[in-house]
């Protein structure tokens, strides 16, 4: 199917919000409707036409060239990549293309904006060390949550992970990762996360109807419910940061005063990069 026809079909299909586009309050999440992405995707398709590049043959390098040509800041680039990623996720589900060129690394990092703290690799390794010090009944769950955050996943993407969306292959773990605007993207996760998942699953709490042994949210509360994507990430991160700040290593770097889950997710990961599977 022609890409512009596919764009029209995508917008028409998603004018009625899906359940996975809504927050816990039931209200449509700001910016999550693909309708708001039409102009961005159209601009991308215009760029491809000018350069005689087929939409279904585009690569991450083409997306990066287009992003650079817009002269946009980090936040706008992130919105463009989100729009393209959602559109291509739809196109993949429909069988129009086999690859999504809007890879996560092209989003840019919010800490590159003036006034936002910058996390260096040393900071990220220190936060990982803090995650490894966690103890208590939810230690395995919280450590896995932090590992996923350190790998580059946003809070909503983490809380939307499903047990039956995990795929243990011979040498790797892949997962269906929620994408803003609807749908999921199959991504290969680092080995450290595969190990953390295997450590967590035996102690995961599940309780029907919210969750089951092989269904429902991966990360659950002590009652088997999905974690709150608003409060839970901050609480879990705050605990790890307290451990990190108390690291006895005299060479450990001082952490910035303000560190949020989004800043962590967009900083250089201490793990191998996420990849489309």
Secondary structure as the mmCIF struct_conf table of DSSP 4:
data_model
#
loop_
_struct_conf.conf_type_id
_struct_conf.id
_struct_conf.beg_label_comp_id
_struct_conf.beg_label_asym_id
_struct_conf.beg_label_seq_id
_struct_conf.end_label_comp_id
_struct_conf.end_label_asym_id
_struct_conf.end_label_seq_id
HELX_RH_AL_P HELX_RH_AL_P1 UNK A 3 UNK A 13
TURN_TY1_P TURN_TY1_P1 UNK A 14 UNK A 14
BEND BEND1 UNK A 15 UNK A 16
HELX_LH_PP_P HELX_LH_PP_P1 UNK A 17 UNK A 18
HELX_RH_3T_P HELX_RH_3T_P1 UNK A 19 UNK A 21
STRN STRN1 UNK A 22 UNK A 22
TURN_TY1_P TURN_TY1_P2 UNK A 24 UNK A 25
BEND BEND2 UNK A 26 UNK A 27
STRN STRN2 UNK A 28 UNK A 28
HELX_LH_PP_P HELX_LH_PP_P2 UNK A 29 UNK A 29
TURN_TY1_P TURN_TY1_P3 UNK A 30 UNK A 31
BEND BEND3 UNK A 33 UNK A 33
HELX_RH_3T_P HELX_RH_3T_P2 UNK A 34 UNK A 37
HELX_RH_AL_P HELX_RH_AL_P2 UNK A 38 UNK A 50
TURN_TY1_P TURN_TY1_P4 UNK A 51 UNK A 52
HELX_RH_3T_P HELX_RH_3T_P3 UNK A 55 UNK A 57
HELX_RH_AL_P HELX_RH_AL_P3 UNK A 60 UNK A 70
TURN_TY1_P TURN_TY1_P5 UNK A 71 UNK A 71
HELX_RH_AL_P HELX_RH_AL_P4 UNK A 74 UNK A 93
TURN_TY1_P TURN_TY1_P6 UNK A 94 UNK A 95
BEND BEND4 UNK A 96 UNK A 96
BEND BEND5 UNK A 98 UNK A 98
HELX_RH_3T_P HELX_RH_3T_P4 UNK A 104 UNK A 107
HELX_RH_3T_P HELX_RH_3T_P5 UNK A 110 UNK A 112
BEND BEND6 UNK A 113 UNK A 113
TURN_TY1_P TURN_TY1_P7 UNK A 114 UNK A 115
BEND BEND7 UNK A 116 UNK A 116
HELX_RH_AL_P HELX_RH_AL_P5 UNK A 121 UNK A 132
TURN_TY1_P TURN_TY1_P8 UNK A 133 UNK A 133
BEND BEND8 UNK A 136 UNK A 136
TURN_TY1_P TURN_TY1_P9 UNK A 137 UNK A 138
HELX_RH_AL_P HELX_RH_AL_P6 UNK A 139 UNK A 151
TURN_TY1_P TURN_TY1_P10 UNK A 152 UNK A 152
HELX_RH_AL_P HELX_RH_AL_P7 UNK A 155 UNK A 159
TURN_TY1_P TURN_TY1_P11 UNK A 160 UNK A 160
STRN STRN3 UNK A 162 UNK A 162
HELX_RH_3T_P HELX_RH_3T_P6 UNK A 163 UNK A 165
STRN STRN4 UNK A 166 UNK A 168
BEND BEND9 UNK A 170 UNK A 171
STRN STRN5 UNK A 173 UNK A 178
TURN_TY1_P TURN_TY1_P12 UNK A 180 UNK A 181
BEND BEND10 UNK A 182 UNK A 182
STRN STRN6 UNK A 184 UNK A 189
HELX_LH_PP_P HELX_LH_PP_P3 UNK A 190 UNK A 190
HELX_RH_AL_P HELX_RH_AL_P8 UNK A 191 UNK A 201
TURN_TY1_P TURN_TY1_P13 UNK A 202 UNK A 203
TURN_TY1_P TURN_TY1_P14 UNK A 208 UNK A 210
STRN STRN7 UNK A 211 UNK A 211
BEND BEND11 UNK A 213 UNK A 215
STRN STRN8 UNK A 216 UNK A 217
BEND BEND12 UNK A 218 UNK A 219
STRN STRN9 UNK A 220 UNK A 220
TURN_TY1_P TURN_TY1_P15 UNK A 222 UNK A 223
BEND BEND13 UNK A 224 UNK A 224
HELX_LH_PP_P HELX_LH_PP_P4 UNK A 225 UNK A 225
STRN STRN10 UNK A 226 UNK A 226
HELX_LH_PP_P HELX_LH_PP_P5 UNK A 227 UNK A 228
TURN_TY1_P TURN_TY1_P16 UNK A 229 UNK A 231
HELX_RH_AL_P HELX_RH_AL_P9 UNK A 232 UNK A 245
TURN_TY1_P TURN_TY1_P17 UNK A 246 UNK A 246
TURN_TY1_P TURN_TY1_P18 UNK A 250 UNK A 251
HELX_LH_PP_P HELX_LH_PP_P6 UNK A 252 UNK A 256
BEND BEND14 UNK A 257 UNK A 257
HELX_RH_AL_P HELX_RH_AL_P10 UNK A 261 UNK A 265
TURN_TY1_P TURN_TY1_P19 UNK A 266 UNK A 266
BEND BEND15 UNK A 267 UNK A 267
HELX_LH_PP_P HELX_LH_PP_P7 UNK A 268 UNK A 269
BEND BEND16 UNK A 270 UNK A 271
HELX_LH_PP_P HELX_LH_PP_P8 UNK A 272 UNK A 274
STRN STRN11 UNK A 275 UNK A 276
#
